[in-house]
């Protein structure tokens, strides 16, 4: 025989209080007699009562749920980002729902879902190429490491991507390199465009030409790093140095170089990105000069921005943008040609 579901009324009868008192305990009202509160909590435990989450949210006006949208979770950057967001949100009593998509259409559909409608706020490392749909969401949204020039209404925390590529390209030029290749991921995420702009502007500032054969923009995956690095190495006049645009491309670039029996810093020069502890250990072992992202700092900053917005519902103007420095780690993978 199926057991009837325990209701708030059952808890009230068991604790010898009114249903409204049980509701106040569940919603953490401050002005409740300690003895009464303990009696209600004991009744909840002994009856194994599970509160109706939706009803509780309606009473409080908040769901205590935050949504995090990321393209993938098998990238170390996003794994660490999610873990840090969950840890930080727990401190403030929030649950975190993680949704993954690399499709702009799918993301637009999800933003209209009941989960997003219920959530108190959204942290978005978006797949969208423009912000119209996100700007229509009637709740706080913070962009994570996604830059849109036209953005005037959404808070954003990002890395200084332009400055990083300008610095990295300049470092190679200072060491005598003029044939420099750059591998980067898909357009439409802001970070790709900013890194490309930094690379292009640095070449131009030093009087070096843009060479289409030394530039590839495809996806951010390890397989792309392997494939396109091998392609570059096979050119009649290969680059003397390659920059990879993120951690997974760096991993692929390193694998391709080693597959060809080459040594970074001796046979070819490499600069990459490391975005979590696993990257640091691998790239240190092979001496890869790289930019280090502080993934935890960007996650903590995103949480802080979102909490501020959730405390000020309805205020969408005056978008705040915070940019974090990328630390340049000089190791042995860049050969000095001059």
C-alpha positions as CSV (number, residue, x, y, z in Angstrom):
1,X,0.0,0.0,0.0
2,X,1.4,3.4,-1.0
3,X,2.2,5.6,2.0
4,X,0.5,9.0,1.9
5,X,2.8,12.0,1.5
6,X,3.5,13.8,4.7
7,X,2.1,17.4,4.6
8,X,2.8,20.6,6.5
9,X,-0.5,20.0,8.3
10,X,0.8,16.6,9.6
11,X,3.9,18.3,10.9
12,X,1.9,20.9,12.6
13,X,-0.3,18.3,14.4
14,X,2.7,16.3,15.4
15,X,4.5,19.4,16.9
16,X,1.2,20.7,18.3
17,X,1.5,24.1,16.5
18,X,-0.3,25.7,13.7
19,X,0.6,25.1,10.0
20,X,1.6,28.8,9.7
21,X,4.1,28.3,12.5
22,X,5.6,25.4,10.6
23,X,5.8,27.6,7.5
24,X,7.6,30.3,9.5
25,X,10.2,27.8,10.7
26,X,10.7,26.4,7.2
27,X,11.3,30.0,5.9
28,X,13.6,30.8,8.7
29,X,11.7,33.6,10.3
30,X,13.8,35.2,13.1
31,X,11.1,35.9,15.7
32,X,10.1,32.4,16.7
33,X,10.3,30.9,20.2
34,X,13.4,28.7,20.4
35,X,11.5,25.8,22.1
36,X,8.8,25.9,19.4
37,X,11.3,26.0,16.6
38,X,13.1,23.0,18.0
39,X,9.8,21.1,18.4
40,X,8.9,21.8,14.8
41,X,12.4,20.8,13.5
42,X,12.2,17.5,15.5
43,X,8.8,16.8,14.0
44,X,10.1,17.4,10.5
45,X,13.0,15.0,11.1
46,X,10.9,12.2,12.7
47,X,8.2,12.4,10.1
48,X,10.8,12.6,7.3
49,X,8.9,15.6,5.9
50,X,10.2,17.0,2.6
51,X,9.2,20.7,2.0
52,X,7.5,21.6,-1.2
53,X,10.3,23.5,-2.9
54,X,8.1,25.4,-5.3
55,X,5.6,26.5,-2.5
56,X,8.5,27.6,-0.3
57,X,10.0,29.7,-3.2
58,X,6.6,31.4,-3.7
59,X,6.4,32.3,0.0
60,X,9.9,33.7,0.2
61,X,9.8,35.3,-3.3
62,X,13.1,33.5,-4.0
63,X,14.0,30.0,-5.1
64,X,17.6,30.1,-3.7
65,X,18.6,28.6,-7.1
66,X,21.2,30.0,-9.4
67,X,21.8,28.7,-12.9
68,X,25.3,28.4,-14.5
69,X,25.4,28.0,-18.3
70,X,28.7,26.7,-19.8
71,X,29.6,25.3,-23.2
72,X,31.2,22.1,-21.9
73,X,32.2,20.5,-18.6
74,X,35.1,18.4,-19.9
75,X,37.4,21.4,-20.1
76,X,39.4,22.0,-16.9
77,X,38.5,25.7,-16.9
78,X,34.8,25.1,-16.8
79,X,35.1,22.2,-14.3
80,X,37.0,24.4,-11.8
81,X,34.7,27.3,-12.5
82,X,31.6,25.3,-11.7
83,X,33.2,23.8,-8.5
84,X,34.1,27.2,-7.3
85,X,30.7,28.7,-8.0
86,X,29.0,25.8,-6.2
87,X,31.3,26.2,-3.2
88,X,30.8,30.0,-3.0
89,X,27.0,29.9,-3.5
90,X,26.6,27.3,-0.7
91,X,28.0,29.9,1.7
92,X,24.9,32.0,0.9
93,X,22.4,29.2,1.0
94,X,22.0,28.8,-2.8
95,X,21.6,25.7,-4.9
96,X,23.3,25.6,-8.3
97,X,21.9,24.1,-11.5
98,X,24.5,23.6,-14.3
99,X,23.5,23.5,-17.9
100,X,25.8,22.8,-20.8
101,X,25.3,23.8,-24.5
102,X,27.5,24.8,-27.4
103,X,24.4,25.8,-29.4
104,X,23.1,29.3,-29.4
105,X,19.6,28.1,-30.4
106,X,19.6,25.6,-27.5
107,X,20.7,28.2,-25.1
108,X,17.9,30.6,-26.2
109,X,15.4,27.8,-25.6
110,X,16.8,27.0,-22.2
111,X,16.6,30.7,-21.1
112,X,12.8,30.4,-21.6
113,X,12.6,27.1,-19.6
114,X,10.9,26.8,-16.2
115,X,14.3,26.3,-14.5
116,X,15.6,29.7,-15.7
117,X,12.2,31.3,-14.9
118,X,12.4,30.0,-11.3
119,X,16.1,30.8,-10.7
120,X,17.1,33.9,-8.8
121,X,20.0,34.7,-11.2
122,X,22.1,33.3,-14.0
123,X,25.9,33.1,-14.5
124,X,26.5,32.6,-18.2
125,X,29.7,31.6,-20.1
126,X,27.4,32.0,-23.1
127,X,27.3,30.3,-26.5
128,X,25.4,33.2,-27.9
129,X,26.9,35.5,-30.5
130,X,24.8,38.5,-29.6
131,X,23.1,39.5,-26.4
132,X,19.5,40.3,-27.3
133,X,18.1,37.1,-25.7
134,X,20.1,37.5,-22.5
135,X,19.1,41.1,-22.2
136,X,15.5,40.1,-22.3
137,X,15.8,37.8,-19.3
138,X,14.1,39.6,-16.4
139,X,16.5,38.7,-13.7
140,X,20.2,39.3,-12.8
141,X,22.7,37.9,-15.4
142,X,26.4,38.0,-15.1
143,X,28.6,37.1,-18.1
144,X,31.8,35.0,-17.4
145,X,34.8,35.7,-19.6
146,X,32.6,36.7,-22.5
147,X,33.0,40.2,-24.0
148,X,30.6,42.0,-26.2
149,X,31.4,45.6,-27.2
150,X,27.7,46.5,-27.5
151,X,26.9,45.4,-24.0
152,X,25.4,48.2,-21.8
153,X,23.2,46.3,-19.4
154,X,24.8,43.0,-18.3
155,X,27.5,42.7,-15.7
156,X,30.7,40.9,-16.9
157,X,33.8,39.5,-15.4
158,X,36.6,38.6,-17.8
159,X,40.3,38.2,-18.3
160,X,42.4,40.8,-20.1
161,X,42.6,38.7,-23.2
162,X,43.7,41.5,-25.6
163,X,46.6,42.4,-23.4
164,X,47.7,38.8,-22.9
165,X,48.0,38.1,-26.7
166,X,49.7,41.4,-27.3
167,X,52.2,40.6,-24.6
168,X,52.8,37.1,-25.7
169,X,53.3,38.0,-29.4
170,X,55.6,40.8,-28.4
171,X,57.6,38.4,-26.2
172,X,58.2,36.2,-29.3
173,X,59.2,39.1,-31.5
174,X,61.6,40.3,-28.8
175,X,63.2,36.9,-29.0
176,X,63.7,37.2,-32.7
177,X,60.6,35.4,-34.1
178,X,58.8,36.9,-37.1
179,X,57.1,33.7,-38.4
180,X,54.5,33.4,-35.6
181,X,51.3,31.3,-35.9
182,X,48.2,31.6,-33.8
183,X,45.5,28.9,-33.2
184,X,42.2,30.1,-31.7
185,X,38.7,28.8,-31.1
186,X,35.3,29.8,-32.5
187,X,34.2,33.4,-33.0
188,X,31.3,34.9,-31.2
189,X,32.5,34.4,-27.6
190,X,34.4,37.7,-27.2
191,X,37.5,36.0,-25.9
192,X,38.5,34.8,-29.3
193,X,38.0,38.2,-30.9
194,X,39.9,40.0,-28.2
195,X,42.9,37.5,-28.4
196,X,42.9,37.8,-32.2
197,X,42.9,41.6,-32.0
198,X,45.8,41.5,-29.5
199,X,47.8,39.2,-31.9
200,X,47.0,41.3,-35.0
201,X,47.8,44.7,-33.3
202,X,51.1,43.5,-32.0
203,X,52.2,42.2,-35.4
204,X,51.2,45.5,-37.0
205,X,53.0,47.6,-34.2
206,X,56.2,45.7,-35.0
207,X,55.8,46.0,-38.8
208,X,55.2,42.3,-39.3
209,X,52.7,41.2,-42.0
210,X,49.5,39.2,-41.3
211,X,49.9,35.7,-42.9
212,X,46.7,33.7,-43.4
213,X,48.6,30.5,-43.5
214,X,49.8,31.2,-39.9
215,X,46.3,31.8,-38.5
216,X,43.6,29.2,-37.9
217,X,40.3,29.8,-36.1
218,X,38.2,26.7,-35.6
219,X,37.2,25.2,-32.3
220,X,38.7,25.1,-28.8
221,X,39.3,21.4,-28.6
222,X,42.5,19.4,-28.1
223,X,41.9,17.6,-31.4
224,X,42.1,20.9,-33.2
225,X,45.3,21.7,-31.5
226,X,46.8,18.4,-32.7
227,X,45.5,18.7,-36.2
228,X,46.4,22.3,-36.9
229,X,49.8,22.3,-35.2
230,X,50.7,19.3,-37.4
231,X,49.5,21.3,-40.4
232,X,51.7,24.2,-39.5
233,X,54.7,22.0,-39.0
234,X,54.2,20.6,-42.4
235,X,54.2,23.9,-44.3
236,X,57.0,24.5,-46.8
237,X,58.0,27.5,-44.6
238,X,56.7,26.6,-41.1
239,X,56.4,29.1,-38.3
240,X,59.2,29.3,-35.8
241,X,56.7,29.9,-33.0
242,X,53.0,29.0,-32.3
243,X,50.6,30.5,-29.8
244,X,47.6,28.4,-28.7
245,X,44.5,30.3,-27.7
246,X,43.4,28.3,-24.7
247,X,44.4,25.3,-22.5
248,X,42.9,22.5,-24.6
249,X,44.5,23.9,-27.8
250,X,47.8,24.1,-25.9
251,X,47.5,20.5,-24.9
252,X,46.9,19.5,-28.5
253,X,49.7,21.7,-29.7
254,X,52.2,20.1,-27.3
255,X,51.1,16.6,-28.3
256,X,51.5,17.3,-32.0
257,X,55.0,18.8,-31.5
258,X,56.1,15.7,-29.5
259,X,54.5,13.4,-32.1
260,X,56.8,14.9,-34.6
261,X,59.8,14.3,-32.4
262,X,60.3,18.0,-31.7
263,X,61.4,19.6,-28.5
264,X,59.7,22.9,-27.4
265,X,62.2,25.6,-27.1
266,X,64.7,23.8,-29.3
267,X,63.0,22.8,-32.5
268,X,60.0,25.1,-32.2
269,X,58.8,27.8,-29.8
270,X,55.4,27.6,-28.0
271,X,53.2,29.8,-25.9
272,X,49.9,28.6,-24.4
273,X,47.3,29.1,-21.7
274,X,46.9,27.2,-18.5
275,X,43.5,27.5,-16.8
276,X,43.6,25.1,-13.9
277,X,45.9,23.1,-11.6
278,X,46.0,20.1,-14.0
279,X,47.3,22.4,-16.8
280,X,50.0,23.9,-14.6
281,X,51.4,20.5,-13.7
282,X,51.5,19.3,-17.3
283,X,52.9,22.5,-18.8
284,X,55.5,22.9,-16.1
285,X,56.7,19.3,-16.8
286,X,57.3,20.2,-20.5
287,X,58.5,23.8,-19.8
288,X,55.7,25.5,-21.7
289,X,55.7,29.3,-21.4
290,X,52.1,30.3,-20.9
291,X,49.5,32.6,-19.5
292,X,47.9,31.5,-16.3
293,X,44.2,32.2,-15.7
294,X,43.0,32.5,-12.1
295,X,39.8,30.5,-12.6
296,X,38.8,30.6,-8.9
297,X,39.2,34.4,-8.9
298,X,36.9,34.8,-11.9
299,X,34.3,32.5,-10.4
300,X,34.4,34.3,-7.0
301,X,34.1,37.6,-8.8
302,X,31.1,36.4,-10.8
303,X,29.4,35.2,-7.7
304,X,30.0,38.5,-6.0
305,X,28.6,40.5,-8.9
306,X,25.5,38.3,-9.1
307,X,24.8,38.5,-5.4
308,X,24.9,42.3,-5.6
309,X,22.4,42.3,-8.4
310,X,20.1,39.9,-6.7
311,X,20.1,42.2,-3.7
312,X,19.0,45.0,-6.0
313,X,16.2,43.5,-8.1
314,X,15.0,45.5,-11.0
315,X,18.2,47.6,-11.3
316,X,19.6,46.7,-14.8
317,X,21.4,49.9,-15.6
318,X,25.0,50.8,-15.1
319,X,26.5,47.4,-16.1
320,X,29.7,46.6,-14.3
321,X,32.7,45.1,-16.1
322,X,35.7,43.7,-14.2
323,X,38.9,42.6,-16.0
324,X,41.5,40.3,-14.4
325,X,45.2,40.2,-15.3
326,X,46.6,37.1,-16.8
327,X,50.0,36.1,-15.3
328,X,52.7,35.4,-17.8
329,X,54.8,32.4,-16.8
330,X,58.1,32.3,-18.6
331,X,59.6,28.8,-18.9
332,X,61.8,27.1,-21.5
333,X,59.6,26.6,-24.6
334,X,60.6,29.9,-26.4
335,X,63.9,29.8,-28.2
336,X,65.9,33.0,-28.5
337,X,66.8,33.5,-32.1
338,X,68.7,36.8,-31.7
